[in-house]
Amino acid sequence: MSEFSGRSAQSPAAEDPDLARARQGDGAAFTRLLAPLRRELHAHCYRMLGSTHDADDALQDGMLRAWRGLARFEGRSSLRSWLYTVVTRTCLDALETRDKRALPVDLGPSSDRAVVSDAPLTDVAWLGPYADAGLAGGPAGPDARYEQREAVELAFVAALQHLPGNQRAALLLFEVLGFTPAEIAATMNTSVASVHSALQRARAIAARRIPSPTQQQTLRKIDDARVREIVADYSSALERGDADALVALLTEDVTWSMPPLPSWYHGLAAVTDFAVRVPLTGCGFWQHVPISANGQPAVAAYLRRDEAAPTYDRWAINVLTLREERIVEITSFIGSEHFEPFGLPVSLT
């Protein structure tokens, strides 16, 4: 496995005494070496695979590969750069046998009216939310185009799903991590010319699918207190069943999707019809916990089916996309399996 320097690399790992210990089979030393890098490596796996659970598996597999191959790491590059090579190849291997991750908007046109009988699609590999706590906010290196939190935003990760694995990896390594085409070629066992070609194609698709400004740029223009107020008002409107209060928070071209349900809604009239007929009156009673997901404001939605139920149970992670001070997109990731990475309780009383 080749090594490279990485323009965003830290000082060479050979300077760390834990490296020698790890090479001699000291698992605790290896764990210490990985600890400061695990968070960003996990985010890279999520960007590549579009699923927190797949990222967990890929990171675990990648670290096992790194442990087994540590004797071949000569320290000419940083350990960080070498580990990115390992996990990138692990993700590329995984992509060979997995479908791309989708959102409802990828499957068909929006619905004009609420689809109250919508059933989950279990044969679709759905994009999932990402618990971003602890992820750094700035760029990974001086030559990176995208900030680390920008590169986990829903629109960014959704756009990546439309790229073949090699283009996805090249774009992330170059634009998010700041590696050179030569370094990327070494990582992917290909030529520099192939890397340039992959980058050209990837950028063209990304330019069409990634909105400008990004959510990070939008959020920086809104006071943090105002963002919290928007999230609180959204939660309160749903909990009170107040359609007018909810509509006041939305843009005219708002969208609402709910993977794994295939139907989605676009425009204020369609979203309002859905909201009134389903979450505001047709589900039960809501409680919400404000969180951050995919670098965006979000809430964890807990549902109590009827007044006799003793608890509010996990239902969905609702990720909000803002334009100026209104909500332009709501993505409700339905499923209790999404809650654990956020460290959220099983139920609320």
PyMOL commands that set and color helices and strands:
alter all, ss='L'
color gray80, all
select helices_A, chain A and resi 13-15+17-23+27-34+38-49+52-72+79-95+104-106+150-152+154-160+165-176+181-188+192-209+215-220+224-240+243-247+268-277+336-338+340-342
alter helices_A, ss='H'
color red, helices_A
select strands_A, chain A and resi 250-257+264-266+285-293+296-304+312-323+326-334+347-348
alter strands_A, ss='S'
color yellow, strands_A
deselect
rebuild
show_as cartoon
